Amino acid sequence: MKDTAKHQGLRNQLVSVLEQKGITDKNVLEAIKKIPRHLFLDSSFEDYAYQDKAFPIGAGQTISQPYTVAFQSQLLEVKKEHKILEIGTGSGYQTAVLCTMGAKVFSVERQNELFKKTSGLFPKLGIRPKHLSFGDGYKGLPGYAPFDSIIVTAGAPFIPQPLMAQLKIGGRLVIPLGEEVQIMTLLIRKNETQFEKHEFGEFRFVPLLEDKN
């Protein structure tokens, strides 16, 4: 679990790349500057950890491209103590970014292998999500709702109704919508029944699967 000055230098370079690509949220950039992304990847990929690329992490899943993580995090407009529901813990890198930004993160992962691996990694890195659970992300976590914001880190063919129901009024739901290619979509809850929708162009994600444990 080594994090060296060389790694820090590579992170600083990565942050410069993200700034050039239009990431402006200082808290997001600071979190990315701090988190040792190489520790979330298999050591064979360590040399690539700070390139702006996605990588396989096992169980047919990927660790998202840093730009995607930064872009989704920026859309959430995270404030300290915000309660955030994350659908798809995956490698845990996005979780770590949100925790480092001061959010209380409740995360759900449907791949048992990843759930176990990531649950074991967080304590070693001093990252403390409020709650990690193994299960179906489509259902959200009604017992902990409502949430200030919800982030879905897998492509979804539609917006799961339970997630919309678990969002606070004024809350933000960020989800990549679509089958092959996804459109990054932001929903802002205006009141009990109304949501405002914004779209932010194409991204590629592994699919969000329902009831596939």
Salt bridges, closest charged atoms under 4 A:
ASP3 OD1 - HIS7 ND1 3.79
ASP3 OD2 - ARG11 NH2 2.84
ASP3 OD1 - HIS38 NE2 3.96
ASP42 OD1 - LYS117 NZ 3.30
GLU46 OE2 - HIS7 NE2 2.81
ASP52 OD2 - LYS21 NZ 2.54
GLU77 OE2 - ARG172 NH2 3.45
GLU81 OE1 - LYS104 NZ 3.26
ASP136 OD2 - LYS139 NZ 3.01
ASP148 OD1 - LYS168 NZ 3.02
GLU192 OE1 - ARG189 NH2 3.63
GLU196 OE1 - LYS190 NZ 3.33
GLU196 OE2 - HIS198 NE2 2.68
GLU199 OE2 - LYS197 NZ 3.62
ASP211 OD1 - LYS139 NZ 2.98
